[in-house]
Amino acid sequence: MIMEEHWKLVYVIGILALGFAVKSNADGSISCGFPAIYNFGDSNSDTGGISATLNEILPPNAEGIKLPYLSAYMDSIGTNFRHGANFATGGSSVRPPGFSPFNLGIQISQFIQFKARTTTLYNQLSLNRRIPLSISNLPRPAEFSQALYTFDIGQNDLGHGFQTMSEKQVRDSIPDIVGELSKAIHILYKEGARFFWIHNTGPLGCLPYNVIYGKKPGNVDKNGCVKAQNEAAIEFNKQLKNKITWLRTQLPFAKFTYVDVYSAKYDLISNAKKL
């Protein structure tokens, strides 16, 4: 069973946060001006990989910077990829195995193929004197280095781990999970990516599935969330933040935005009765 829920309200916070950042830049005569967004993740931002029974789900940033909602990469028939693509799929994890076969490594491979094929097709179509209308649905090759690359993934690595491993084994796996995410960012950087927007993971122990099936005497906090799972999420976020700090020293032309989704979600849960 997929250990996730669509926390849409939290994404509104993310949209507002980016929207304020863009507005602030605009007030200073500088605009972020991202021409496209390429998203990688799980069901928190899946717009059609598995959660296809819903309409396109708002990614955490498209509306805030006046771009259309992202189209799912696997929904490729007649799809407009002019302003980016969404490679996220419900149940995905950073590492295999997991709830979904579309782990982060697969998503990165899909992006590389997408970039190569659309660039080739765009260049071929551009040679025609009468440029066909279909070229308007393709990303501009020069804009891959100007696009925003967003990540919300890692929750399923912990969730799947708690179903198949001991608590200690889950915690011991965190450095490798974060390391694989770092490798993915390095690969995208080599492909020309420069702007990264990365969410940490939410309070895993507060997901309904875990509250129902993972609750034991003495292992819940004041909000009824499973302590061990939230503690693992906090440790994951600590290591992720440290890794991003390190990446800033390794990738000199990259710009990183780290978003504390955990605090936003846990605050909503803690103050639910006041909302």
C-alpha positions in Angstrom: 0.0 0.0 0.0 1.3 3.5 -0.9 2.2 5.3 2.3 1.2 8.7 1.1 -1.6 11.3 1.0 -2.1 14.3 -1.2 -1.3 17.2 1.1 -2.7 19.8 -1.3 -3.0 22.5 1.4 0.7 22.4 2.1 1.4 22.9 -1.6 -0.6 26.1 -1.4 1.9 27.2 1.2 4.7 26.2 -1.2 3.0 28.2 -4.1 2.7 31.2 -1.9 6.3 31.0 -0.7 7.6 30.9 -4.3 5.1 33.5 -5.4 6.3 35.9 -2.7 9.9 35.2 -3.7 9.1 36.1 -7.3 7.1 39.2 -6.3 10.0 40.3 -4.1 12.4 39.9 -7.0 10.0 41.8 -9.3 9.8 44.7 -6.9 13.6 44.9 -7.1 13.4 44.9 -10.9 14.6 41.3 -11.0 12.4 38.4 -12.1 13.0 34.7 -11.5 11.6 34.2 -15.0 11.7 30.4 -15.1 10.5 29.3 -18.6 9.8 25.7 -17.5 9.6 23.3 -14.5 10.8 19.7 -14.4 9.4 17.9 -11.4 10.6 14.6 -9.9 8.9 12.9 -7.0 6.1 10.7 -5.7 2.3 11.0 -5.2 2.7 14.4 -3.5 3.2 15.9 -6.9 2.1 13.2 -9.4 0.0 14.7 -12.1 -0.8 11.5 -14.1 1.8 8.8 -13.6 -0.5 6.8 -11.3 -3.0 9.3 -9.9 -4.6 9.6 -13.3 -8.2 9.5 -12.0 -7.8 13.1 -10.9 -7.4 16.2 -12.9 -3.9 17.6 -13.2 -2.7 18.3 -9.7 -1.1 21.6 -9.0 2.7 21.2 -8.7 4.2 23.2 -5.8 5.3 26.1 -7.9 3.8 26.4 -11.4 0.9 28.8 -10.6 3.2 30.9 -8.4 5.4 31.8 -11.4 2.5 32.1 -13.9 3.2 28.8 -15.8 0.6 26.2 -16.9 0.2 23.1 -14.8 2.7 20.4 -15.6 1.8 17.5 -17.9 2.8 14.0 -16.9 5.8 12.7 -18.9 4.0 9.4 -19.5 0.9 11.1 -20.9 2.8 11.9 -24.1 0.1 11.7 -26.7 -0.8 15.2 -27.9 0.7 16.7 -24.7 2.1 20.2 -24.4 5.6 20.1 -22.9 6.4 23.7 -23.8 6.8 24.7 -20.2 8.2 21.5 -18.7 7.1 18.0 -17.7 6.3 16.0 -14.6 8.2 12.8 -14.0 6.7 12.1 -10.6 4.8 8.9 -10.1 2.7 7.8 -7.1 4.6 5.4 -4.8 8.0 6.3 -6.1 11.1 6.2 -4.0 14.7 7.4 -4.3 16.0 3.9 -4.3 14.7 0.6 -5.6 12.8 -1.5 -4.6 9.7 0.4 -3.5 6.0 0.7 -4.0 6.6 1.8 -7.6 9.1 0.8 -10.3 9.6 4.4 -11.2 12.3 5.3 -8.7 14.3 8.5 -8.9 16.9 6.9 -11.1 14.3 5.9 -13.6 12.8 9.4 -13.5 16.2 10.9 -14.2 16.7 8.5 -17.1 13.3 9.5 -18.5 14.3 13.2 -18.3 17.6 12.6 -20.1 15.8 10.7 -22.9 13.1 13.4 -23.0 15.7 16.2 -23.3 17.6 14.4 -26.0 14.6 13.5 -28.1 12.8 16.8 -27.8 16.0 18.7 -28.6 16.5 16.6 -31.7 12.9 17.0 -32.8 12.9 20.7 -32.2 16.1 21.2 -34.2 14.7 19.2 -37.1 11.5 21.0 -37.1 13.2 24.4 -36.9 15.0 23.6 -40.3 11.6 23.7 -42.1 10.7 26.9 -43.7 7.1 26.4 -42.7 7.5 25.6 -39.0 4.7 23.1 -38.0 2.4 24.0 -35.2 3.6 21.0 -33.2 6.9 22.7 -32.4 5.0 25.0 -30.1 4.4 22.0 -27.8 8.1 21.3 -27.4 10.6 22.8 -24.9 13.2 25.2 -26.2 16.6 23.5 -26.0 18.2 26.6 -24.6 15.7 26.8 -21.8 16.7 23.5 -20.1 19.5 25.4 -18.3 17.1 28.2 -17.3 14.3 25.9 -15.9 13.4 25.1 -12.3 14.0 21.5 -11.2 11.8 20.5 -8.3 12.0 17.4 -6.0 9.6 15.9 -3.5 10.7 12.4 -2.8 12.1 10.2 0.0 8.9 9.6 2.0 8.3 6.2 0.4 11.9 5.1 1.1 11.2 5.5 4.8 7.6 4.1 4.5 8.7 1.0 2.6 11.6 0.6 5.0 9.3 0.5 8.1 7.3 -2.2 6.4 10.3 -4.4 5.5 13.1 -3.5 8.0 13.7 -2.7 11.6 13.8 0.9 12.9 17.6 0.8 13.1 17.9 -0.5 9.6 15.7 2.3 8.3 17.8 4.9 10.0 21.0 3.3 8.8 19.7 3.5 5.2 19.2 7.3 5.3 22.7 8.3 4.3 22.4 6.1 1.2 19.0 7.5 0.3 20.3 11.1 0.6 23.4 10.1 -1.3 21.3 8.7 -4.2 19.3 12.0 -4.3 22.6 13.9 -4.4 23.8 11.8 -7.4 20.6 12.6 -9.3 21.2 16.3 -8.8 24.7 15.9 -10.0 23.5 14.2 -13.1 21.0 17.0 -13.8 23.7 19.5 -13.2 25.8 17.9 -15.9 22.8 18.1 -18.2 22.7 21.8 -17.7 20.3 22.2 -14.7 21.1 25.1 -12.4 18.0 25.9 -10.3 16.9 23.3 -7.8 13.8 23.5 -5.5 13.9 20.6 -3.0 11.3 19.6 -0.4 12.2 17.7 2.7 9.9 14.9 3.7 6.8 15.3 5.8 5.8 13.7 9.2 5.6 10.1 8.1 4.2 9.0 11.5 1.2 11.2 11.1 -0.1 9.6 7.9 -3.4 7.9 8.5 -2.1 4.4 7.5 0.7 4.7 10.1 -1.5 6.1 12.8 -3.9 3.2 12.4 -1.5 0.3 11.9 1.7 1.5 13.5 0.4 2.8 16.8 1.5 1.0 19.9 1.4 1.9 23.6 4.0 4.6 24.3 5.1 5.2 20.8 2.8 8.1 19.9 3.2 11.8 20.5 0.7 14.4 21.7 -0.9 14.5 18.3 -1.3 10.8 18.0 1.6 10.4 15.4 4.0 7.5 15.6 7.2 8.8 17.2 9.7 6.5 15.6 8.6 7.2 12.1 8.6 11.0 12.6 12.0 10.8 14.2 13.3 9.0 11.1 11.8 11.7 8.9 13.5 14.4 11.0 16.8 12.6 10.7 16.3 12.2 6.9 15.6 16.0 6.7 18.7 16.8 8.8 20.9 14.8 6.5 19.2 16.2 3.4 19.7 19.8 4.5 23.4 19.0 5.2 23.8 17.4 1.8 22.4 20.5 0.1 24.8 22.7 2.0 27.6 20.4 0.7 26.2 20.5 -2.8 26.4 24.3 -2.8 30.1 24.0 -2.4 30.4 21.3 -5.2 28.2 22.8 -7.8 29.3 26.5 -8.0 26.7 27.6 -10.6 23.7 25.9 -9.0 21.1 27.6 -6.9 19.2 25.6 -4.2 16.0 26.3 -2.4 15.4 23.9 0.5 11.7 23.9 1.7 10.8 22.7 5.2 7.6 20.8 4.3 7.8 18.8 7.6 7.3 21.8 9.8 4.5 23.1 7.6 2.6 19.8 7.7 3.2 19.1 11.4 2.1 22.6 12.3 -1.2 22.0 10.4 -1.7 18.8 12.2 -0.9 20.2 15.6 -3.3 23.1 15.1 -6.0 21.4 13.1 -8.7 22.2 15.6 -7.9 25.9 15.3 -8.2 26.0 11.5 
